[in-house]
């Protein structure tokens, strides 16, 4: 009677348990992201103001513009009886591009409600307060996105290498191992995590690429004022579409293989790893 040796069965995480893996990932991201944000906050306080990681939310604005510029605004964008406007000069400091100055025009309609949108025109200005026809590359967003992803990958790799486990995987009784059953070394673990978070890298690059294009249909300041006078409001459809595409790409990269390949993702296969029950 012929005897056929039974092949060893893989203990890779079955697809029906992928919720455990997803939950562990969510817990770890919250913990590591909080730690990174706290560390960056304390480190940034030690640097001069010009080296801080600023963004649009940290812009400092003061009301009032030069008289000549105010006249151009009033002439090309006259207000209706129920509208009021503020003209501000705002400054921000961004890592990689230094200090930037902006003209920010805000027009609201009275009585204010949730239906009528507020019109906001933000455009770069030069040292004399004149509108400048240029784009401001989002270097700070690109650098912070890449740095955050690298730090996140490094944290995951450290706690996944050489038999260690992240907090989330320990809670949900999971661990990462090489296909030979041993824990991956730090180099393999870091490669795996960089591949895992590659959608984040691509998203940061896409956001930076978009910042290289003009924000408005025209760079002529007077023509732009006329457009806003006619009710023009910048659309967020492009940004929303980018987030939708990015989300679909990330889910396809992370979740689809877990379901289809019995728990092994693309980056697991590339690095010769698998997530198993511990």
C-alpha positions as CSV (number, residue, x, y, z in Angstrom):
1,X,0.0,0.0,0.0
2,X,1.4,3.3,-1.1
3,X,1.9,5.9,1.6
4,X,1.9,9.5,0.8
5,X,3.3,11.7,3.5
6,X,0.9,14.4,4.5
7,X,2.1,17.9,3.5
8,X,2.5,20.3,6.4
9,X,-0.4,22.6,6.7
10,X,0.2,26.4,6.6
11,X,-0.9,28.2,9.8
12,X,-1.3,31.5,8.0
13,X,-4.2,33.5,9.3
14,X,-7.4,32.3,7.6
15,X,-9.4,34.9,5.7
16,X,-12.4,34.5,8.1
17,X,-10.2,35.9,10.9
18,X,-8.9,38.9,9.0
19,X,-10.9,41.2,11.3
20,X,-8.5,40.4,14.1
21,X,-5.6,41.5,11.9
22,X,-7.4,44.7,10.9
23,X,-8.2,45.5,14.6
24,X,-4.6,44.9,15.6
25,X,-3.4,47.2,12.8
26,X,-5.9,49.9,13.9
27,X,-4.7,49.7,17.6
28,X,-1.1,49.9,16.6
29,X,-1.6,52.9,14.3
30,X,-3.4,54.8,17.0
31,X,-0.6,54.1,19.5
32,X,2.4,54.7,17.2
33,X,0.8,57.8,15.6
34,X,0.1,59.3,19.0
35,X,3.7,58.7,20.1
36,X,5.0,60.3,16.9
37,X,2.8,63.4,17.3
38,X,3.9,63.9,20.9
39,X,7.6,63.4,20.0
40,X,7.3,65.8,17.0
41,X,5.6,68.4,19.2
42,X,8.3,68.4,21.8
43,X,11.1,68.3,19.2
44,X,9.6,71.2,17.2
45,X,9.6,73.4,20.3
46,X,13.4,73.1,20.5
47,X,13.9,74.5,17.0
48,X,13.7,78.2,15.9
49,X,10.3,79.3,14.6
50,X,11.6,79.3,11.0
51,X,12.2,75.6,11.2
52,X,8.8,74.6,12.7
53,X,6.6,72.3,10.7
54,X,3.9,74.8,9.8
55,X,0.7,74.4,7.7
56,X,-2.2,76.5,6.6
57,X,-3.9,76.1,10.0
58,X,-1.0,77.9,11.7
59,X,-1.1,81.0,9.5
60,X,-0.9,84.3,11.4
61,X,-3.2,86.9,9.8
62,X,-3.6,90.7,10.4
63,X,-6.5,92.6,9.0
64,X,-5.8,95.4,6.5
65,X,-4.0,95.7,3.1
66,X,-2.2,98.6,1.3
67,X,-4.5,101.3,0.0
68,X,-3.7,100.6,-3.6
69,X,-4.5,96.9,-3.3
70,X,-7.7,97.7,-1.3
71,X,-8.9,99.9,-4.2
72,X,-8.2,97.2,-6.8
73,X,-10.3,94.8,-4.6
74,X,-13.2,97.3,-4.2
75,X,-13.2,98.1,-7.9
76,X,-13.1,94.6,-9.3
77,X,-15.1,92.9,-6.6
78,X,-17.8,95.4,-5.4
79,X,-20.0,94.2,-2.6
80,X,-23.7,93.8,-2.6
81,X,-25.8,95.5,0.1
82,X,-26.0,92.4,2.3
83,X,-22.3,91.4,2.0
84,X,-19.3,92.2,4.1
85,X,-15.6,91.6,3.5
86,X,-12.3,91.3,5.4
87,X,-8.9,91.7,3.7
88,X,-6.1,90.0,5.6
89,X,-2.3,89.6,5.0
90,X,-1.3,86.2,6.4
91,X,2.1,84.8,7.0
92,X,3.2,81.2,7.5
93,X,6.5,79.4,7.8
94,X,6.9,76.1,6.0
95,X,9.8,73.7,6.3
96,X,11.5,73.7,2.9
97,X,10.1,76.9,1.6
98,X,10.6,79.5,4.4
99,X,8.2,82.3,5.2
100,X,5.3,82.8,2.8
101,X,2.8,85.7,2.7
102,X,-0.7,85.5,1.4
103,X,-3.6,87.8,0.7
104,X,-6.8,86.4,2.1
105,X,-10.1,87.9,1.1
106,X,-13.2,86.7,2.8
107,X,-16.7,87.7,1.8
108,X,-19.8,86.6,3.7
109,X,-23.5,87.3,3.2
110,X,-25.8,88.6,5.9
111,X,-27.8,87.1,7.4
112,X,-25.4,84.2,7.6
113,X,-26.7,80.7,7.0
114,X,-25.7,77.2,6.2
115,X,-26.8,77.4,2.5
116,X,-24.9,80.4,1.2
117,X,-21.2,79.5,1.0
118,X,-18.6,81.9,2.2
119,X,-16.2,83.0,-0.6
120,X,-12.5,82.9,0.4
121,X,-9.8,84.0,-2.0
122,X,-6.2,83.2,-0.9
123,X,-3.3,84.1,-3.1
124,X,0.4,84.6,-2.6
125,X,1.8,88.2,-2.3
126,X,5.3,89.6,-2.6
127,X,7.1,91.6,0.0
128,X,5.3,94.8,-1.1
129,X,1.9,93.2,-0.7
130,X,1.2,92.8,-4.5
131,X,-0.5,89.6,-5.7
132,X,2.1,87.1,-7.1
133,X,1.3,84.7,-10.0
134,X,3.0,81.7,-8.6
135,X,2.3,78.4,-6.9
136,X,3.6,77.4,-3.5
137,X,4.9,73.8,-3.6
138,X,3.7,71.9,-0.4
139,X,7.2,70.9,0.7
140,X,6.2,70.8,4.3
141,X,3.3,68.4,3.6
142,X,5.5,66.2,1.5
143,X,8.3,66.1,4.1
144,X,6.0,65.5,7.0
145,X,4.1,62.8,5.1
146,X,7.3,60.9,4.2
147,X,8.8,61.3,7.6
148,X,5.6,60.2,9.4
149,X,5.4,57.1,7.2
150,X,9.1,56.3,7.7
151,X,8.7,56.6,11.5
152,X,5.6,54.5,11.5
153,X,7.2,51.8,9.4
154,X,10.3,51.9,11.7
155,X,8.1,51.5,14.8
156,X,6.2,48.6,13.3
157,X,9.4,46.9,12.1
158,X,11.1,47.2,15.5
159,X,8.2,45.6,17.3
160,X,7.7,42.9,14.6
161,X,11.3,41.8,14.2
162,X,13.2,38.9,15.9
163,X,10.1,37.4,17.5
164,X,8.7,40.6,19.1
165,X,5.1,41.7,18.7
166,X,3.4,45.0,18.5
167,X,0.8,45.8,21.2
168,X,-2.1,45.3,18.9
169,X,-0.8,41.9,17.7
170,X,-0.2,40.8,21.3
171,X,-3.8,41.8,22.3
172,X,-5.3,39.9,19.4
173,X,-2.8,36.9,19.6
174,X,-1.0,37.4,16.3
175,X,2.6,37.6,15.3
176,X,4.7,38.0,12.1
177,X,7.0,35.3,11.1
178,X,9.1,34.3,8.0
179,X,7.9,31.3,6.0
180,X,10.6,29.2,7.7
181,X,8.8,29.8,11.1
182,X,11.4,32.2,12.5
183,X,10.9,35.9,13.3
184,X,12.0,38.2,10.5
185,X,15.2,40.2,11.1
186,X,14.9,44.0,11.4
187,X,15.9,44.6,7.7
188,X,13.2,42.3,6.4
189,X,10.6,43.7,8.8
190,X,11.4,47.3,7.8
191,X,11.1,46.4,4.1
192,X,7.7,44.7,4.9
193,X,6.4,47.8,6.7
194,X,7.6,50.2,4.0
195,X,5.7,48.1,1.4
196,X,2.7,48.0,3.8
197,X,2.5,51.8,4.0
198,X,3.5,52.4,0.3
199,X,-0.1,53.8,-0.4
200,X,0.7,56.6,2.2
201,X,3.9,57.4,0.3
202,X,2.1,57.6,-3.0
203,X,-0.6,59.7,-1.5
204,X,1.9,62.2,-0.1
205,X,3.6,62.4,-3.5
206,X,0.2,63.0,-5.2
207,X,-0.7,65.8,-2.9
208,X,2.7,67.4,-3.5
209,X,2.3,67.1,-7.3
210,X,-1.2,68.7,-7.1
211,X,0.4,71.7,-5.2
212,X,2.6,72.4,-8.3
213,X,-0.4,73.3,-10.4
214,X,-2.3,76.7,-10.2
215,X,-5.1,76.7,-7.7
216,X,-7.4,79.0,-9.7
217,X,-8.3,79.0,-13.5
218,X,-6.4,82.2,-14.0
219,X,-3.4,83.9,-12.5
220,X,-4.5,87.4,-13.4
221,X,-5.5,89.0,-10.1
222,X,-8.1,91.5,-11.5
223,X,-9.8,88.8,-13.7
224,X,-9.8,86.5,-10.6
225,X,-11.6,89.2,-8.6
226,X,-14.2,89.4,-11.4
227,X,-14.8,85.7,-11.3
228,X,-15.4,85.8,-7.5
229,X,-17.7,88.8,-8.0
230,X,-19.7,86.6,-10.3
231,X,-20.1,83.9,-7.6
232,X,-17.2,81.7,-8.4
233,X,-16.3,79.3,-5.6
234,X,-13.3,76.9,-5.9
235,X,-14.5,73.2,-6.1
236,X,-13.2,70.5,-3.8
237,X,-14.2,67.8,-6.2
238,X,-10.5,67.1,-7.2
239,X,-9.4,66.7,-3.6
240,X,-12.4,64.5,-2.8
241,X,-11.7,62.4,-5.8
242,X,-8.1,62.0,-4.8
243,X,-9.1,60.8,-1.3
244,X,-11.6,58.4,-2.8
245,X,-9.0,56.9,-5.2
246,X,-6.4,56.8,-2.4
247,X,-8.8,55.0,-0.1
248,X,-9.7,52.4,-2.8
249,X,-6.1,51.8,-3.6
250,X,-5.2,51.4,0.1
251,X,-8.0,48.9,0.7
252,X,-7.1,47.0,-2.4
253,X,-3.5,46.8,-1.3
254,X,-4.2,45.9,2.4
255,X,-7.5,44.0,2.5
256,X,-8.2,42.2,-0.8
257,X,-5.2,39.9,-0.5
258,X,-6.0,39.1,3.1
259,X,-9.3,37.7,2.0
260,X,-8.2,36.1,-1.2
261,X,-4.9,34.6,-0.1
262,X,-5.8,33.2,3.3
263,X,-4.3,36.0,5.2
264,X,-1.1,36.7,3.2
265,X,-0.9,40.2,1.6
266,X,1.2,41.4,-1.3
267,X,4.0,42.7,1.0
268,X,3.9,39.4,3.0
269,X,4.6,37.4,-0.2
270,X,7.3,39.8,-1.4
271,X,9.1,39.6,1.9
272,X,8.4,35.9,2.5
273,X,6.4,36.6,5.7
274,X,3.0,35.7,7.1
275,X,0.9,36.7,10.0
276,X,-0.1,33.7,12.2
277,X,-2.0,33.0,15.3
278,X,0.2,33.1,18.4
